[in-house]
Amino acid sequence: MSSFESLGIRAEILRALTDLGFEKPTPVQEKTIPLLLTGEGDMVALAQTGTGKTAAFGIPMLERIDTSQKTIQALVLAPTRELCVQISRDFEHFAKHLTGIKVVSVYGGANIRDQIRGIQRGANVVVATPGRLIDLLERGAIDLGHVHTAILDEADEMLNMGFQEDLTSILDRTPKEKRTWLFSATMSREVRRIAKNYMREAEEVSMGEGNKANESIQHQYAVVMARDRYLALKRFVDADPNLFAIVFCRTKQDTQELAESLTKDGYNADAIHGDLSQQQRDRVMERYRSKSLQMLVATDVAARGIDVSNVSHVIHFDLPGEVESYTHRSGRTGRAGKTGISLSIIGVRDVFKVRNLERQLKVHFSYVKVPDGAEICERQLLTMIGKIKSVKVDEDAISRYMDAVELDLADLTREDLIKRVVSLEFNRFLKQYKDARDLNVDMASKDRNPRAGGQAREPREKSGFGRSSDGPMRSMFINIGTKDGFDKGKMLGYLCGITGLTGQNFGRILLKDMYSFIDIDSEHFDEAMGHFKNANYKGRKVRVDEGGGAATGARDFKADKKKFNKARYAGVA
């Protein structure tokens, strides 16, 4: 592997990298930085999260800034405010020894007037979420006419979140002769469409196949009854005292409820989701970065941009609906050359999802058992003994107390003393797991459900913290599709705009020419349907009905078509 010096980086930035402790470039940095420094064309880079993408595009971008010009010369678009803040912070670190570089981040949830003032003070680099940037453009508060470098970071996620129209509008307001650099963990059709429409003879750099997982991550899964997932989560945490994790749930409500349950049971956990104010989010993240929290419970969207070192585990309390989401989630661990574990705690019905992930990601998922009580107690005991052996003793500070301590403990034998010291911390686990039952599902059980591919039957029950654990979904038929200009990203944005729900409330989206099927979580299904009562799209009445099932996919295409024809005949379509 080469050094940063060999990449042609200017001396001031090399000094900043040394200050940050950067020694050798990552593979994506080694591939892209020389091309972006010397070339004049566009670039599409496919690389997983945690591989050093920010430095890969940030260093060449900073070298192109002319500080004598008080205009916005570089624009970075990112899907979430957390990622905006992280990118801006990294840019400021890289530019530590450069004079005249002014980076401003603009995102929702913060005071827009303060952001406008930051731009007016002479920003030459702006890092923005698409929604807030559109707001600034409509107010006439920002001028993109001098941008010579536009960077789309995590482009796939922006499109998944329904930002395609915003991206199109923003890029249309930048000079045509600019350079465009697109960085993405996955290369979907929507991402390729953006590249085709807004990039000129773009060079492609790939650090792996389209959805291939980070090889430094171990992918594991455990199978339990749905009602036992919360108990299983606690056992995995208790079995690894050094665990430092992000736990993913499907909805904001689930996230909050799970964090509250963990806190109530004595764990250091808190939630981060879209309903928190920016101040609340900052406070939670500060506690997590300082490791005052052992677990951060998050939704997919809220976790975007979280760059915390040494995350040992990503735990999927709910599996995501799309492979791209799994890739992004897992990328929170195994970063910067370190190893990590991506653990899915699933019910029997979700085993097929793991098999699909294996096939699409081309990685092996290792089956692991939920630890039993004896195993947990043993690991806790060994960890405690290790801490006792490694603790540093301040001889000067403790010496004045030793005579009194030795006098009080004089009646105890060495064996008694050891037992009492161990029991002081250990009794809680002995009591909790004394008669603990086995939570693992016997996948070889003769109690099979032939309609579920031979998997053991599992009752629909509530999870340990009070919600339906297998996330029941209902499907909505809608009479608009690809002929109306919709792709999945645009459809998701349209649905969120009409219903007021977030992307977390929607599942699979099946688009056809003149109609679509959308999976919506059952809890919000009737509410979502109600919002379409007087809906119109481009002057045409939008009609919805319950039906079909996006999750059935192409397998049930004929049934979907039959339903559509029936609905059209009845005047629904």
C-alpha positions as CSV (number, residue, x, y, z in Angstrom):
1,M,0.0,0.0,0.0
2,S,1.3,3.5,-0.9
3,S,1.7,6.5,1.5
4,F,-0.4,9.6,1.3
5,E,2.7,11.5,0.1
6,S,2.8,9.3,-3.1
7,L,-0.8,10.4,-4.0
8,G,0.3,13.9,-4.8
9,I,-1.5,15.6,-1.9
10,R,-0.3,19.1,-1.0
11,A,1.9,19.6,2.1
12,E,-0.7,21.5,4.2
13,I,-3.2,18.7,3.9
14,L,-0.5,16.0,4.6
15,R,0.3,17.8,7.8
16,A,-3.4,17.7,8.8
17,L,-3.6,14.0,8.0
18,T,-0.5,13.4,10.2
19,D,-2.2,15.4,13.0
20,L,-5.3,13.1,12.6
21,G,-3.1,10.0,12.9
22,F,-3.7,8.9,9.3
23,E,-0.8,6.7,8.2
24,K,-1.8,4.9,5.0
25,P,-4.6,5.5,2.5
26,T,-7.5,3.1,2.3
27,P,-8.1,1.3,-1.0
28,V,-10.8,3.8,-2.1
29,Q,-8.5,6.7,-1.2
30,E,-5.6,5.2,-3.0
31,K,-7.7,4.6,-6.2
32,T,-9.7,7.9,-6.3
33,I,-7.5,10.7,-5.0
34,P,-4.9,10.7,-7.8
35,L,-7.6,10.5,-10.4
36,L,-9.6,13.4,-8.8
37,L,-6.5,15.5,-8.3
38,T,-5.1,15.2,-11.9
39,G,-8.2,14.5,-14.0
40,E,-10.8,16.8,-15.3
41,G,-13.7,14.4,-15.8
42,D,-16.5,13.1,-13.7
43,M,-16.4,10.0,-11.4
44,V,-18.7,7.3,-10.1
45,A,-17.2,5.5,-7.1
46,L,-18.8,2.4,-5.6
47,A,-17.5,1.8,-2.1
48,Q,-19.0,0.7,1.2
49,T,-19.5,2.9,4.2
50,G,-16.6,3.1,6.6
51,T,-13.9,2.8,3.9
52,G,-12.7,6.4,4.0
53,K,-14.9,7.9,1.3
54,T,-15.1,11.4,2.9
55,A,-11.3,11.8,2.6
56,A,-11.4,10.3,-0.9
57,F,-13.5,13.1,-2.2
58,G,-12.8,15.8,0.4
59,I,-9.0,16.0,-0.1
60,P,-9.1,16.6,-3.9
61,M,-12.1,18.9,-3.5
62,L,-10.3,21.1,-1.0
63,E,-7.3,21.4,-3.2
64,R,-9.5,22.9,-6.0
65,I,-10.8,25.7,-3.8
66,D,-9.6,29.2,-4.8
67,T,-9.8,31.1,-1.5
68,S,-9.4,34.4,-3.2
69,Q,-12.9,33.9,-4.6
70,K,-15.7,34.5,-2.1
71,T,-18.2,32.2,-3.9
72,I,-19.5,28.7,-3.3
73,Q,-17.2,26.6,-5.4
74,A,-18.0,23.1,-4.0
75,L,-21.3,21.5,-3.1
76,V,-21.7,18.2,-1.3
77,L,-25.1,16.6,-1.0
78,A,-25.8,14.0,1.7
79,P,-29.0,12.2,2.8
80,T,-29.1,13.2,6.5
81,R,-28.1,16.0,8.9
82,E,-25.9,13.7,10.9
83,L,-23.9,12.9,7.8
84,C,-23.7,16.6,6.8
85,V,-22.3,17.5,10.2
86,Q,-19.8,14.6,10.0
87,I,-18.6,15.6,6.5
88,S,-18.2,19.2,7.5
89,R,-16.3,18.3,10.6
90,D,-13.9,16.1,8.5
91,F,-13.4,18.8,6.0
92,E,-12.4,21.3,8.7
93,H,-9.9,18.8,10.0
94,F,-8.4,18.2,6.6
95,A,-8.2,22.0,6.0
96,K,-6.7,22.7,9.4
97,H,-3.5,24.2,7.8
98,L,-5.1,25.8,4.8
99,T,-6.1,29.4,5.0
100,G,-9.4,30.9,3.8
101,I,-11.4,27.6,3.6
102,K,-14.9,28.1,5.0
103,V,-17.3,25.2,5.2
104,V,-21.0,25.6,6.0
105,S,-23.4,22.7,6.6
106,V,-27.1,23.3,5.9
107,Y,-29.8,20.8,7.0
108,G,-33.3,20.7,8.4
109,G,-33.9,20.9,12.1
110,A,-31.5,23.8,12.6
111,N,-32.0,27.6,12.5
112,I,-32.1,28.5,8.8
113,R,-31.2,32.1,9.5
114,D,-28.0,31.0,11.1
115,Q,-27.2,28.9,8.1
116,I,-28.0,31.8,5.7
117,R,-25.6,34.1,7.7
118,G,-22.9,31.4,7.5
119,I,-23.3,31.4,3.7
120,Q,-23.3,35.2,3.5
121,R,-20.0,35.3,5.4
122,G,-18.2,33.8,2.4
123,A,-18.7,30.1,2.4
124,N,-16.8,28.4,-0.4
125,V,-17.8,24.8,0.5
126,V,-21.4,23.9,1.3
127,V,-22.5,20.5,2.7
128,A,-26.3,20.1,2.5
129,T,-29.3,17.8,2.7
130,P,-31.4,18.1,-0.5
131,G,-34.6,19.3,1.3
132,R,-32.9,22.3,3.1
133,L,-30.9,23.3,0.1
134,I,-34.1,23.4,-2.0
135,D,-35.6,25.7,0.7
136,L,-32.6,28.0,0.5
137,L,-32.7,28.1,-3.3
138,E,-36.4,29.0,-3.3
139,R,-35.7,31.8,-0.8
140,G,-32.9,33.1,-3.1
141,A,-30.5,32.7,-0.2
142,I,-27.8,30.7,-2.0
143,D,-26.2,30.9,-5.4
144,L,-24.8,27.8,-7.0
145,G,-23.8,29.5,-10.2
146,H,-20.0,29.2,-9.4
147,V,-19.9,25.6,-8.3
148,H,-17.1,23.8,-10.1
149,T,-17.3,20.5,-8.0
150,A,-20.6,18.8,-7.1
151,I,-20.4,15.7,-4.9
152,L,-23.2,13.2,-4.2
153,D,-22.4,11.2,-1.1
154,E,-24.4,8.1,-0.4
155,A,-26.4,8.8,-3.5
156,D,-28.3,5.5,-3.3
157,E,-29.7,6.4,0.1
158,M,-30.8,9.8,-1.1
159,L,-32.7,8.2,-3.9
160,N,-34.2,5.6,-1.6
161,M,-35.4,8.4,0.6
162,G,-37.3,10.0,-2.3
163,F,-35.0,12.9,-3.1
164,Q,-34.7,12.3,-6.8
165,E,-36.7,15.3,-7.9
166,D,-34.8,17.5,-5.4
167,L,-31.5,16.2,-6.7
168,T,-32.6,16.9,-10.3
169,S,-33.7,20.5,-9.4
170,I,-30.4,21.2,-7.5
171,L,-28.1,19.9,-10.2
172,D,-30.0,21.8,-12.9
173,R,-29.1,25.0,-11.0
174,T,-25.3,24.3,-11.1
175,P,-23.1,25.0,-14.1
176,K,-23.0,22.4,-16.8
177,E,-19.2,22.5,-17.0
178,K,-18.7,21.5,-13.4
179,R,-17.2,18.2,-12.3
180,T,-19.5,15.7,-10.6
181,W,-18.3,13.0,-8.3
182,L,-20.9,10.4,-7.2
183,F,-20.1,8.1,-4.3
184,S,-22.4,5.2,-3.4
185,A,-22.4,2.0,-1.5
186,T,-24.7,0.3,-4.0
187,M,-25.3,1.0,-7.7
188,S,-29.0,0.9,-8.3
189,R,-30.8,1.7,-11.6
190,E,-31.8,5.1,-10.1
191,V,-28.2,5.9,-9.3
192,R,-27.1,4.9,-12.8
193,R,-29.8,7.1,-14.2
194,I,-28.5,10.1,-12.3
195,A,-25.0,9.4,-13.5
196,K,-26.2,9.1,-17.1
197,N,-28.2,12.4,-17.0
198,Y,-25.8,14.6,-15.1
199,M,-22.3,13.3,-15.7
200,R,-20.0,13.4,-18.7
201,E,-18.0,10.3,-19.6
202,A,-17.7,9.5,-16.0
203,E,-14.9,7.1,-14.9
204,E,-16.1,4.3,-12.7
205,V,-14.1,3.1,-9.7
206,S,-15.4,0.1,-7.9
207,M,-14.1,-1.3,-4.6
208,G,-16.3,-4.4,-5.0
209,E,-19.5,-5.8,-6.5
210,G,-22.7,-3.8,-6.4
211,N,-24.2,-5.1,-3.2
212,K,-21.2,-7.0,-1.8
213,A,-20.7,-6.7,1.9
214,N,-17.7,-5.4,3.7
215,E,-15.4,-8.4,4.2
216,S,-14.2,-7.2,7.6
217,I,-17.7,-7.8,9.0
218,Q,-18.9,-11.2,10.3
219,H,-22.6,-11.8,9.5
220,Q,-24.5,-13.8,12.0
221,Y,-28.1,-14.7,12.8
222,A,-30.0,-16.3,15.7
223,V,-33.5,-17.8,15.4
224,V,-35.9,-17.5,18.3
225,M,-39.7,-17.4,18.7
226,A,-41.0,-13.9,17.9
227,R,-42.0,-13.2,21.5
228,D,-38.4,-14.0,22.7
229,R,-36.5,-11.5,20.6
230,Y,-36.1,-9.0,23.4
231,L,-34.9,-11.6,25.8
232,A,-32.5,-12.8,23.2
233,L,-31.1,-9.3,22.7
234,K,-30.5,-9.0,26.4
235,R,-28.7,-12.3,26.6
236,F,-26.3,-11.4,23.7
237,V,-25.6,-8.1,25.5
238,D,-25.0,-9.8,28.9
239,A,-22.8,-12.4,27.2
240,D,-20.4,-9.7,25.9
241,P,-19.6,-7.1,28.5
242,N,-17.4,-5.2,26.0
243,L,-20.2,-4.9,23.4
244,F,-20.7,-1.4,22.0
245,A,-23.6,-1.6,19.5
246,I,-26.1,0.1,17.3
247,V,-29.5,-1.7,17.4
248,F,-31.7,-1.2,14.4
249,C,-35.5,-1.2,14.5
250,R,-38.0,-0.6,11.7
251,T,-40.0,2.4,13.1
252,K,-39.5,5.4,15.3
253,Q,-42.0,4.0,17.8
254,D,-40.3,0.7,18.0
255,T,-36.9,2.4,18.5
256,Q,-38.2,4.5,21.4
257,E,-40.0,1.6,23.1
258,L,-37.0,-0.7,22.8
259,A,-34.6,1.9,24.3
260,E,-37.0,2.6,27.1
261,S,-37.4,-1.1,27.9
262,L,-33.6,-1.6,27.9
263,T,-33.1,1.4,30.2
264,K,-35.8,0.2,32.5
265,D,-33.9,-3.2,32.7
266,G,-30.7,-1.5,33.7
267,Y,-28.9,-1.2,30.4
268,N,-27.2,2.0,29.2
269,A,-29.2,2.6,26.0
270,D,-31.0,5.5,24.3
271,A,-32.8,6.0,21.0
272,I,-32.2,8.3,18.0
273,H,-35.0,8.8,15.5
274,G,-36.6,11.5,13.4
275,D,-39.0,12.7,16.1
276,L,-36.1,14.0,18.3
277,S,-35.1,17.7,18.0
278,Q,-31.6,18.5,16.8
279,Q,-30.6,19.3,20.4
280,Q,-31.9,16.0,21.7
281,R,-30.1,14.1,18.9
282,D,-26.8,15.9,19.6
283,R,-27.1,15.1,23.3
284,V,-27.8,11.4,22.6
285,M,-24.9,11.2,20.1
286,E,-22.5,12.9,22.5
287,R,-23.3,10.3,25.1
288,Y,-22.8,7.5,22.6
289,R,-19.5,8.8,21.3
290,S,-18.2,9.1,24.8
291,K,-19.4,5.5,25.5
292,S,-21.7,6.6,28.3
293,L,-24.2,4.5,26.3
294,Q,-23.5,0.9,25.5
295,M,-26.3,0.7,22.9
296,L,-27.7,3.2,20.5
297,V,-31.2,2.2,19.2
298,A,-31.9,3.7,15.8
299,T,-34.0,3.7,12.7
300,D,-32.3,3.4,9.3
301,V,-32.6,7.0,8.4
302,A,-31.5,8.4,11.8
303,A,-28.4,6.3,11.7
304,R,-27.1,7.7,8.5
305,G,-23.9,9.7,9.0
306,I,-23.1,8.1,12.4
307,D,-19.4,7.8,12.3
308,V,-18.4,6.4,15.7
309,S,-15.2,4.4,16.1
310,N,-15.0,0.9,17.5
311,V,-18.7,-0.1,17.1
312,S,-18.3,-3.8,17.9
313,H,-21.8,-4.9,16.8
314,V,-24.7,-3.9,14.6
315,I,-27.8,-5.7,15.8
316,H,-30.8,-6.1,13.5
317,F,-33.8,-6.3,15.9
318,D,-35.9,-5.9,12.8
319,L,-34.4,-7.0,9.4
320,P,-34.7,-4.3,6.8
321,G,-36.9,-4.8,3.7
322,E,-34.1,-4.1,1.2
323,V,-30.6,-5.4,0.8
324,E,-29.2,-1.9,0.4
325,S,-30.5,-1.0,3.8
326,Y,-28.8,-4.1,5.3
327,T,-25.5,-3.1,3.6
328,H,-25.8,0.5,5.0
329,R,-26.7,-0.7,8.5
330,S,-23.9,-3.2,8.7
331,G,-21.4,-0.6,7.5
332,R,-21.6,1.1,10.9
333,T,-19.2,-1.6,12.2
334,G,-16.0,-3.0,10.7
335,R,-14.8,0.5,9.8
336,A,-11.3,1.8,9.0
337,G,-9.9,-1.7,8.8
338,K,-11.3,-3.0,12.1
339,T,-13.5,-6.1,12.3
340,G,-17.2,-6.1,13.5
341,I,-20.2,-8.3,13.8
342,S,-23.6,-7.8,12.1
343,L,-26.1,-9.9,14.1
344,S,-29.7,-10.5,13.1
345,I,-32.1,-11.7,15.8
346,I,-35.0,-13.2,13.8
347,G,-38.1,-15.2,14.0
348,V,-38.7,-18.4,12.0
349,R,-40.6,-16.5,9.3
350,D,-37.5,-14.4,8.6
351,V,-35.1,-17.2,7.8
352,F,-35.8,-16.9,4.1
353,K,-34.8,-13.2,4.3
354,V,-31.4,-14.2,5.6
355,R,-31.1,-16.7,2.7
356,N,-31.9,-13.9,0.3
357,L,-29.3,-11.6,1.8
358,E,-26.7,-14.4,1.6
359,R,-27.5,-14.9,-2.1
360,Q,-27.5,-11.2,-3.0
361,L,-24.5,-10.1,-0.9
362,K,-22.5,-13.2,-1.7
363,V,-21.5,-13.7,1.9
364,H,-22.0,-16.5,4.4
365,F,-24.3,-15.9,7.4
366,S,-23.2,-17.9,10.4
367,Y,-25.9,-19.4,12.6
368,V,-25.2,-18.6,16.3
369,K,-27.2,-19.8,19.3
370,V,-28.5,-17.4,21.9
371,P,-26.3,-17.8,24.9
372,D,-27.7,-19.8,27.8
373,G,-27.5,-18.8,31.5
374,A,-24.4,-20.8,32.3
375,E,-22.5,-19.3,29.3
376,I,-23.4,-15.8,30.3
377,C,-22.4,-16.3,33.9
378,E,-19.0,-17.7,32.8
379,R,-18.3,-14.9,30.4
380,Q,-19.2,-12.3,33.0
381,L,-17.1,-14.0,35.6
382,L,-14.0,-14.2,33.3
383,T,-14.5,-10.5,32.3
384,M,-14.6,-9.5,35.9
385,I,-11.5,-11.5,36.8
386,G,-9.7,-9.9,33.9
387,K,-10.6,-6.4,35.2
388,I,-9.4,-7.3,38.7
389,K,-6.1,-8.5,37.3
390,S,-5.6,-5.5,35.0
391,V,-6.7,-2.7,37.3
392,K,-4.0,-0.2,38.1
393,V,-3.4,0.3,41.8
394,D,-2.5,3.7,43.1
395,E,-0.2,2.7,45.9
396,D,0.2,6.1,47.4
397,A,-3.5,6.9,47.5
398,I,-4.6,3.5,48.9
399,S,-1.8,3.0,51.4
400,R,-3.5,5.1,54.1
401,Y,-6.6,2.8,54.0
402,M,-4.9,-0.6,53.9
403,D,-4.5,-1.1,57.6
404,A,-8.2,-0.6,58.2
405,V,-9.1,-2.8,55.3
406,E,-6.9,-5.6,56.3
407,L,-8.2,-5.4,59.9
408,D,-11.8,-5.6,58.7
409,L,-11.1,-8.6,56.4
410,A,-8.9,-10.4,58.8
411,D,-11.5,-13.0,59.6
412,L,-11.9,-14.1,56.0
413,T,-9.8,-16.8,54.4
414,R,-8.3,-16.2,50.9
415,E,-11.0,-18.4,49.4
416,D,-13.8,-16.6,51.2
417,L,-12.5,-13.2,50.1
418,I,-12.3,-14.3,46.5
419,K,-15.9,-15.6,46.6
420,R,-17.2,-12.5,48.2
421,V,-15.5,-10.1,45.7
422,V,-16.8,-12.2,42.8
423,S,-20.3,-12.4,44.2
424,L,-20.5,-8.7,44.7
425,E,-20.9,-8.2,41.0
426,F,-21.9,-11.6,40.0
427,N,-25.0,-12.3,42.1
428,R,-27.3,-10.4,39.7
429,F,-26.5,-12.7,36.8
430,L,-26.7,-15.9,38.9
431,K,-30.1,-14.9,40.1
432,Q,-31.3,-13.8,36.7
433,Y,-30.2,-16.8,34.8
434,K,-30.4,-19.5,37.4
435,D,-33.4,-21.3,35.7
436,A,-33.2,-19.6,32.3
437,R,-34.8,-21.5,29.5
438,D,-33.3,-22.2,26.1
439,L,-34.5,-19.5,23.7
440,N,-33.2,-21.1,20.5
441,V,-35.7,-22.5,18.0
442,D,-35.0,-26.1,17.0
443,M,-34.9,-25.7,13.3
444,A,-34.8,-29.5,12.9
445,S,-38.2,-29.8,14.7
446,K,-40.7,-32.2,13.1
447,D,-43.3,-29.5,13.7
448,R,-43.1,-28.1,10.1
449,N,-45.2,-25.7,8.1
450,P,-45.0,-27.0,4.5
451,R,-46.3,-23.8,3.1
452,A,-43.4,-21.9,4.6
453,G,-40.8,-23.9,2.9
454,G,-40.4,-26.5,5.7
455,Q,-39.8,-24.0,8.5
456,A,-41.0,-24.6,12.0
457,R,-44.4,-23.0,12.7
458,E,-44.3,-19.8,14.8
459,P,-47.3,-18.2,16.4
460,R,-48.0,-14.5,15.9
461,E,-47.2,-13.1,19.3
462,K,-46.1,-9.9,20.8
463,S,-42.4,-9.1,21.4
464,G,-41.0,-8.5,24.8
465,F,-41.5,-4.7,24.6
466,G,-45.1,-4.6,23.4
467,R,-45.5,-4.5,19.6
468,S,-46.1,-7.0,16.9
469,S,-42.7,-8.6,16.4
470,D,-43.0,-9.8,12.8
471,G,-44.1,-6.4,11.5
472,P,-47.4,-7.2,9.8
473,M,-47.9,-5.4,6.5
474,R,-50.9,-4.7,4.3
475,S,-50.8,-4.0,0.7
476,M,-52.3,-0.9,-1.1
477,F,-53.2,-0.9,-4.8
478,I,-52.8,2.6,-6.4
479,N,-53.6,3.5,-10.0
480,I,-50.3,5.2,-10.9
481,G,-47.1,3.6,-12.0
482,T,-44.0,3.9,-14.3
483,K,-46.0,5.4,-17.2
484,D,-46.7,8.3,-14.9
485,G,-42.9,8.8,-14.4
486,F,-42.5,7.0,-11.1
487,D,-39.6,4.9,-10.0
488,K,-39.3,3.5,-6.4
489,G,-37.6,6.6,-5.0
490,K,-40.1,9.0,-6.5
491,M,-43.0,6.8,-5.4
492,L,-41.7,6.7,-1.9
493,G,-41.3,10.5,-1.8
494,Y,-44.8,10.9,-3.2
495,L,-46.3,8.5,-0.6
496,C,-44.5,10.3,2.3
497,G,-45.7,13.7,1.0
498,I,-49.4,12.6,0.7
499,T,-49.6,10.6,4.0
500,G,-47.3,12.4,6.3
501,L,-45.6,9.0,7.1
502,T,-41.9,8.3,6.8
503,G,-40.1,5.7,4.7
504,Q,-39.9,3.5,7.7
505,N,-43.7,2.9,7.5
506,F,-43.5,1.5,4.0
507,G,-42.2,-1.9,2.8
508,R,-41.9,-3.4,-0.7
509,I,-42.9,-1.3,-3.7
510,L,-44.0,-3.1,-6.8
511,L,-44.3,-0.8,-9.8
512,K,-46.1,-1.7,-13.0
513,D,-46.9,0.5,-16.1
514,M,-50.2,1.9,-15.0
515,Y,-50.5,0.8,-11.3
516,S,-48.5,-0.2,-8.3
517,F,-48.7,-2.2,-5.1
518,I,-47.3,-0.7,-1.9
519,D,-46.8,-2.5,1.4
520,I,-47.6,-0.4,4.4
521,D,-47.3,-1.4,8.1
522,S,-50.7,-2.4,9.4
523,E,-50.7,0.1,12.2
524,H,-50.7,3.0,9.7
525,F,-52.5,1.4,6.8
526,D,-56.0,2.8,7.3
527,E,-54.5,6.3,8.1
528,A,-52.5,6.2,4.8
529,M,-55.6,5.1,2.8
530,G,-57.6,8.0,4.2
531,H,-55.2,10.6,2.9
532,F,-55.9,9.6,-0.7
533,K,-59.7,10.4,-0.4
534,N,-59.4,13.5,-2.6
535,A,-55.9,13.0,-4.0
536,N,-55.1,14.0,-7.6
537,Y,-51.9,13.5,-9.6
538,K,-51.4,15.8,-12.6
539,G,-55.1,16.4,-12.8
540,R,-56.0,12.7,-12.6
541,K,-57.9,11.3,-9.6
542,V,-55.8,8.9,-7.6
543,R,-57.7,5.8,-6.5
544,V,-56.5,3.3,-4.0
545,D,-57.7,0.0,-2.7
546,E,-56.5,-2.8,-0.5
547,G,-55.0,-5.6,-2.4
548,G,-52.4,-7.8,-4.1
549,G,-49.2,-7.5,-2.2
550,A,-45.9,-6.0,-3.3
551,A,-44.1,-8.6,-1.3
552,T,-45.5,-11.3,-3.6
553,G,-43.3,-9.9,-6.4
554,A,-43.3,-11.2,-9.9
555,R,-44.5,-14.6,-8.7
556,D,-48.0,-13.2,-8.3
557,F,-47.9,-10.9,-11.3
558,K,-50.8,-12.6,-13.0
559,A,-52.9,-12.4,-9.9
560,D,-52.0,-8.7,-9.6
561,K,-52.9,-8.1,-13.3
562,K,-56.2,-9.9,-12.9
563,K,-57.0,-7.7,-9.9
564,F,-56.1,-4.6,-11.8
565,N,-58.3,-5.5,-14.8
566,K,-61.2,-6.2,-12.4
567,A,-60.6,-2.9,-10.6
568,R,-60.5,-1.0,-14.0
569,Y,-63.7,-2.6,-15.1
570,A,-65.3,-1.6,-11.9
571,G,-64.2,2.0,-12.3
572,V,-61.6,2.0,-9.6
573,A,-58.6,2.5,-11.9
